[in-house]
Amino acid sequence: MNGNGPAGFWSYSHRDNELVDGRIVRLARSIGNAFELIAGEELAVFVDKDDIAWGDSWRARIDLALSSVTFLIPVITPKFFMSQECRREVLAFSGQASSLGLDDFLLPIHYVDVPPLTDGQSSDEVVSLIARRQWVDWRDLRLEDEGSQRYRRAINDLASRLKQIIDTAQVAPILSLPVTVGGPGSEVENQDEPGFLDVMAEAEVAMPKWAETLLAISEVTREIGEKAQQATVDMGDSDTHGGGFAGRLAAAHRLKDSLEDPISRYVELSSKYSAELVAIDPGILAVIRLASEGGLVGDDARAVRDFFAVILGLVEASRETFPKLEQLLESVKIPARQSSVLRSSLNKLQSAIRQVIDGREIIDEWGRLIGEIEAV
């Protein structure tokens, strides 16, 4: 495969592929073949995330610049949104693509009906992010015979759309963020692109809000943990006094009542956290890219160094928060399975925790990229 040619990374649930007898992977390869026939060049198709080539190529292509034409094609099903790995891939790719104005390079295929994707009722930021894209509707097509004319025409249409997106991107290449660093005449001509000052001003407002949300999540996590620990003590006391399962059930009811408010706040905070993170990620990546290109001097360079110091502080804070979230996630799984009294509330909590944990890869990526710049 040509490492500099266009590539498509298919993000999907392996179990979904098994359930449809391999049709998802065959669809990927059929579209790759149709693209090569139409465009006259190969579309490298990556479908096996267990293959080392996936990870190596993925990292090389999305690392700061998507320097070669790269598509992420998520195959959307209910299981897709249950996969932490699939969710993180969408978030990581979306930030990089948006920072370059290449949103069309994220091309979802709606394969099995996911109502929140179309009814606009989801507070899940990954669902919302997919809903905002021009996804391809394959919900009926997936039931067609793979050799039917309708199915083959749909494959051809999708391959043609990929070529059109590539052609459009080549006609209007994405430039670095415009910034005046060398006096008159050094400003990038395209005045419609956001400039360095624009991005920094937006980040100056957005970052403190996001940091406040992260702190609030940490506090409510501690509160929930304390209440859960108290419930464990209550159950132990009940057992000591011969309360039996009735005593444990009473303690579960008390825990449910005490968790109602903090879980409600946690769900609200997790949605806010994810939305804020997705909103600021492209701008931060754009600033990192500009700094990596050596395009900043004087006050601008100092401002960016200070900005990076703030980000690295948040990266460190998140590294303390995320393990606590993972511990909380594990701690609620057993009582959620054992008690119908707690199940509904704890399932909501688990979903909200996963939504926050989704952002770990984005934040870690900021730290990694800034570390590479500072190491030069």
N, C-alpha and C positions, 0 to 999 in steps of 0.2 A: 504494500500500500504506500502511496505517495504521502509522506508526512506533511507536505505543504499544501496538498489539495484539500478540497472541502471534505468535511466529516460530519457524520450524524451519530450522536450518542443516544441510545434508546434507554429511557428510564422506565422501568416497569416492574411489577411484582412477578417474581419467578413462579409463584404458585398460580397466578392468573394464566401464565403461559402454559403451565401443565394442565390446567382445567379446560383449556381450549385446544389441547393436543398440539401445542407448538405453533399455533396460528400467528401469535404475536411476533415471534422471531421470524417466521416465514414472511410476514408482512414487511418487516424491516428490510429483509434481503430483496424482496420483490421491488420495493421502492428504490433501493440502491441500484438494482439492475435497470429499472426504468429511467432513473436519472442519468445513468451512464449512456444509455441509448439516445436520450434527448440532448444531453449536454456535450457528449463526446469526451467526457472526462469522468474518472471514477469518483464516486462518493464513498469514502471509507465508512463502513457501517460497524459500529461497536455495540454489541448486544450483551456480551457476557461480562457482568461486573466482577465475577470471580477471577477473570483472566487478568494477569498482571498488565497486559497491554492496555486494558481499559484505564486503570489507575494512572499509569505513566502518561498516556496520551491525554487523558482528561486534565491532569495537572499542567502539562506543558501548554495546552491550548487555552485554558481559561486563566492562566497565571498572568494577571494584570491586563492583558491586551487582546485576547482572542485573536492573535496575530494571523491565524489562518481562519478561513470561513468555517465556523463550527456551529452546528445545530444541536440543541437539546430537544429531544422529542419524547415528552412524557406520555405514556399510554394510560389514560385516566380511567380508573375503576374505583369502587369503594375501597379495595385493599390498598390501592396506591397511596391514599391519604392515611392509611394505618401504618405505612412503612416509614420508619424514621429515616432510613437511608434515602428513599425516594424524595421525601420532603426536603432533606438537606441539599440534595442535588439541585432541586428547583431553586431554592433560596440562593445557593452559591452562584449558580449560573445566571440567575436573573439580575443579581447585583452587578456582576461584571458586564453583562450585555447592556443593561440600562446606563451604566456609566459611560458607555461608548455610543449610545443612541442606536443600539442594535437589538431592540426589543423583539423584532420579528424572528430573530434566531432562536427564540424559545417558541416552539410550535407544538402545542399539546394536541393529542388525538383523544377525543372523548369516546372511549371504547365501550364502556358500560355505563348506564345511566347513574349519575350522581346528582340527585335533586338539588343539594345546596349550590351546585355549580350554576344552575340555571334559575333558581328562584330568588337568588340574592339575599338569602336569609342567614348565611353562615358568618360567624365571627372568627372563623379560622382564616388566618392571613394567607396561608398557602392556597386554600381554596379560592380566596378572593383574588390572589395574584393570577391564578390560572384563568379565572373568570374574566379578567381584564384583557386577556390575550385573544387573538383571533384563532380560536381552536377549531380543529377539523372534526366534524361530526361523523363518527363511524359506528354509531349505536345500532343502526339498521344494517349497515354494510357488513358488519362482522358476522351476520347471519347468512350472508350470501355464499353461494358456492364459490370457492376460490378461482374456479375456471370460468365463471360467468362473465358475460360482457360488461355488466354493470360494475362488478368488482374490479376487473382489469382496467376499466375506464377511470375508476376512482383512484387506482394506483397511479395511472398516468397523470391524472390531474394534480395529485399531490406532488409527484416528482417535478411536474412543470412549475408548481408553486415554489418549490425549493429553488429551482433555477432562476425564477423571476426575482426572488428575494436576493439571491447572490448578485444578479445583474444590477439590481437597484443599488445594492451596497457598493458595488464597484464604480457605479456612475457618480455616487456622492460619498467619497471616502470620508471616514470619521477622522477629524483632526484632534490634536491635544487641546486641552482647555486653553482658550485665548488668555493671554496675560502680557502686560507691558512690562518688560524687565530691562530693556536696553535703550530706553529713550525713544524719541520720535521715529516712527517707521517700523518699529519692532512688533507692533500689535498684529495679531492674527486677523485676517480680513473678515472672516465670517462673524458678524456682530450678533447673529441670532443665537450662537452657542453660549451657554452660561460661562462667565469668566471666573477667574480665580477669586476675585472679591465677592462675586455672587455666591459661589459655593461656600466660601469661608463664613460669610454672613449668615447663610442658612444653617450651617453647622453650629455656629455660635449660639443660635437659638434652639436648635433641635437637640444637641448633645446633652445639655443640662436636664431637659425634660425627660430624655431617655434614661439618664443616670438616676433621676428621681424615681422613675418607675421601677428600675432595677432594685433600688434600695427598698422601695415599698414591697416588692415581691419577697425580698429577703426577710423583711420584718413579718409579713403574714405567714411565710414558711415557718419561721420560728414559732409563731403563735399556734399554728395548726399542730406542729410537732409537740408542743407543750400540752395541748389538749388531748392529743392521742396518748401521750405518756401518762397523763392523769387517768385516762380511761383504763389503761393497763393496770395501774395501781388499784383503781376501784374494783376491777375484776378480781385481782388478787385478794383484796380484802373480803370480797363477797365469797370467794372460794374458802378462805380461812374460816369464815363464819357459817359455812355450810349452805351458802346461797344457791349452789348448783347452777344449772344452765339458765334458770329463771333470773338469777342474780346477774349473770353475764348479759342476758338479754336486756335487762333494765339499764345496765351500764352502757350498752350499745345505743339504747334510745337516748340516754342523756348526752352521749357523745354526738349523736346525730344533731340534736338540738343545738349543742354548743358550737358545732362546725358550720351551721347553716350560714351565718354571717361571714366568717372568714373565707369559706369556700366561694361564696358569691363574689366577694372582693377579689379573690385570687383569679377567678374566671375573667372578671372585667380587666384586671391588671395584665393578665397574660395576652389578651387580645390587643390591648393598648401597646404593650411591650413589642409584640410582633409587628404591628403596623408601623410603629416608630422605627424599629430596626430596619425593616424593608425600605422605608422612606429615606433613611440617612445613608444606607450602605453604598448606593451608587456615587454619591458625592464624596464620601470618604475615599473610595477607591480611585476616584478621579484625582483627588489631591495627592494621594500616594503615587499615582502614575506620574503626575507632573513633577513631584519631588524626585522620583527615580530617574527622570530624564534630565535632571540638572537645570531646570528652567527657572529657578528661583534664586534671587540674591537679596542682600540687604534686609530691610524690614520684613519683606515677604518670607524670606528664608527663616528668619527668627520666629515669625508668627506660626509657620508650619511646624517648626521644632517644638514650640510650646503646645501646639494643637496635638502633635504626636505624643507628647508627654501625658496629656490628658487621656488620650485613647489608651495608651499603655497602662495607665492607672486603672482604667475601666476593665481592661483585659485581665489584669491581676485580680481585681475584685470579682470578676465573673468566675475566675478559676477557683475562688473560694465558695462561690454561690452554687455553681453547677453540681459539685459532688453532694452538697446538701439536698439539692433537688432530686438527684438520682436516688439518694437514700430514702427521701420521703416517698418517691414513686414506688420503690420496692416495699416500703413499710405498709403502704395502703393496699397492696395487691391481695394479701391473705385475708384481711378482714372484709374486703369488698367481695371476695368469693364466699366467705363463711356466713355473712349476715345480710339478709335481704333488707334489713332496716337501714344499713349503711350503704348498700350497693349503689343506689342511684347517686347519692352525694359523692361517694368516693370515685365513681366512674367519671363524674364531671371533673373532679380534682385531677385524676390521672390524665385526662385529655388536656387540661390546662397546663399541667406540668410539662407534658411532652411538647406543647406549643412553645414554651419558653426554652426548653432544651434544644429545640430545632435551631435556635440562633447561635448555638455554641460554635459551629463551624465558621460562621461569618465572622464572629468576634476573634476567634483564634487566627483566622486568615489575616485580619488587620494586624495583629501582633506579629505574625510571621513576615508579612511584607515590609512592615516598618523596620523590623529587625534586620532584614536583608539590606535595606537602604543604609541604616546606621552602621552596618558592618563594613560597608565599602570605604 
